[in-house]
Amino acid sequence: MPLSEHEQRLLDQLEQQLHAEDPKFANALSSSPARSMSTRNIVIGVLVMIVGLLILLGGVATHLILVGVLGFLIMGAGVYVAVSKAKSSGAGPAASKDGVKSAAKQKSGFMSNLEEKWDERRREQ
């Protein structure tokens, strides 16, 4: 069911306010899956998976179970690397403690602004 013009305007206003209040959080929410997946990770993961497959096949050909299991584990690591998202830099433990406090303050400010606007719109109607 499509949104009405009024609902679409409200949604656009909320989005603009979110970008103004906390651009880092807004970018994290708005990132598409294609942008969040790293091409480098996919290529490295596929190459590691192929190496693991070759080791697995070598283990099967030589009847060495340990080599086959090792190849399977390497394949699993390759899949994990391929599907993992790119990590953002500068997200250390010290930064996260300060970020939590500032995010809580910004969130409360953001929510109070939303509540105020909601009350104003309810009064206008």
Number of C-alpha atoms within 10 A of each C-alpha: 3 6 9 9 9 9 11 12 12 13 13 12 12 14 14 13 16 18 14 12 16 14 13 12 12 16 12 10 9 11 11 10 9 8 11 13 17 17 15 12 19 19 14 15 23 20 16 21 24 16 17 24 21 16 20 24 16 15 19 16 11 11 11 12 13 12 18 22 16 16 25 21 16 21 24 17 16 25 19 16 21 22 15 15 16 14 10 6 6 9 10 8 9 9 10 13 11 11 13 11 11 12 16 12 12 15 15 12 13 18 12 12 13 14 12 12 12 13 11 11 10 9 8 7 5
